[in-house]
Amino acid sequence: MFAIAGGALGAGGFNTPMFRHAIERMDPGHYLTSGYYEHWLTAVATLLVEGGFVTRDELDARAGPFPLSLPAAVSAADVDGGPPVSMPRFEVGDPVRVRDEGFAGHTRCPRYVRGRRGRVVAVEPVAPAPELEAHAAEKVDEAVYAVRFESTELWGDEGGEQCCVHVDLYEHYLEPTGEAP
C-alpha cells in the first residue's frame, strides 16, 4: 500500500494534504471498522477517482463495490492561494481577532479561539497551509503568527487572571480588531 500511495503521489495524482484530507473524509463507520492501510487504500482510490485517473465503474469492476471517502466540502475552485506571501500582514504587538466562522473542510483553527481577541507575540516563518493545499494542486504558503490570548478572554472569570494561552495561527484566520497596538 505504501508503494501504491507513493507512486500515485509521485506521479502527481494528488499531494500529501489531499491524501490526509481524503482519510479525514471517510465515512465514520468505515473509518472506525477498517485498518490503517485500508484508510490509505480508501484515500488513494478516492483521489484517483476524483482526479479522473480511474472511473468509479472501473474501480468497482476490478475490486467489487468499493467504499470511497465522502465528497470534499471545498473544491479547488474555492481556494485562492493568492500570490506568494512576501510581507506578513500583522506585526508583533498588533491586536487581532480570530475570525468566528465555520471553516469548510478541515481546519487547524481551534474552536475555542474563534471570535476571540488576542495579541501577536511573534511572526513565525511563512509555512505551507495544508488545509488549503488539500483543495489545490499547487503549494499554498501563508504567514503564521503566535497569538497570545488572556485566559479570561477565552473562558471568562473561569480562566484565571494571570494565565494566558499562546496559539499559532495562519493569517487567513485573523483579522485586525481596529484597536491601537
Secondary structure, DSSP 4 states (H G I P E B T S, - for coil): -HHHHHHHHHTTS--HHHHHHHHHTS-HHHHHTS-HHHHHHHHHHHHHHHTTSS-HHHHHHHHSS---PPPPSS-GGG----SPP-S-S--TT-EEEE--SPPSS---S-GGGTT-EEEEEEEEEEEE-HHHHTT-SS--EEEEEEEEEEHHHHHGGGG-TT-EEEEEEEGGGEEE-SS--
